[in-house]
């Protein structure tokens, strides 16, 4: 999405938006950030040491066993 907007947004703004997207995903452990990185050995929820990039091994590890849990189950909790 950011790549599509980059011709319309100045470069520093696009860089900031891209970095914010990675930081948000890591903070809330979304996608590949829900698993630890086997390449740079950071725990889940932490950015890879290659800033603004996800190592291929981390993405592959996530794709092997993705978590199907969304926002609603987190807010509702388990049934009693």
C-alpha positions in Angstrom: 0.0 0.0 0.0 2.8 2.4 0.9 4.5 1.6 -2.4 1.4 2.7 -4.3 1.3 6.0 -2.4 5.0 6.8 -2.6 4.7 8.9 -5.8 2.1 11.1 -4.1 3.8 11.4 -0.6 7.2 13.0 -0.1 10.0 10.5 0.7 10.4 11.4 4.4 6.7 11.0 5.0 6.6 7.7 3.2 9.6 6.5 5.2 8.0 7.5 8.4 4.7 5.7 7.5 6.5 2.6 6.5 8.5 2.5 9.7 5.4 3.2 11.8 3.6 0.3 10.1 6.5 -2.1 11.1 6.6 -0.7 14.6 2.8 -1.1 15.1 2.9 -4.7 13.8 5.8 -5.6 16.1 4.1 -3.9 19.1 0.9 -5.8 18.7 2.7 -9.0 17.5 0.8 -9.1 14.1 1.9 -11.3 11.3 5.5 -12.4 11.2 6.2 -10.4 14.4 4.2 -13.0 16.4 7.1 -15.4 16.2 10.8 -15.0 17.3 13.3 -14.4 14.5 15.7 -17.4 14.0 18.1 -15.2 12.0 18.8 -12.3 14.4 17.5 -14.1 17.6 15.1 -11.4 18.8 11.9 -12.5 20.6 8.4 -12.2 19.3 7.1 -8.7 19.2 10.5 -7.1 18.6 11.7 -5.6 15.3 14.4 -7.6 13.4 17.9 -6.1 13.6 17.6 -5.3 9.9 15.3 -2.4 10.7 12.1 -2.0 8.6 12.6 -5.5 7.2 11.6 -9.0 8.2 14.0 -11.8 7.7 12.9 -14.5 5.4 13.3 -17.2 8.0 11.0 -15.4 10.4 8.3 -15.0 7.7 8.6 -18.7 6.8 8.3 -19.7 10.4 5.1 -17.6 10.7 3.6 -19.0 7.5 4.2 -22.6 8.7 1.8 -22.0 11.6 -0.1 -18.7 11.4 -2.2 -17.7 14.4 -5.9 -17.3 13.2 -6.8 -15.2 16.2 -8.2 -11.8 15.4 -9.2 -8.7 17.4 -12.7 -9.9 18.5 -11.5 -13.1 20.3 -9.0 -11.0 22.2 -11.6 -8.5 23.3 -14.3 -11.1 24.1 -12.1 -13.7 25.9 -12.9 -17.3 26.3 -16.4 -18.5 26.8 -17.3 -19.4 30.4 
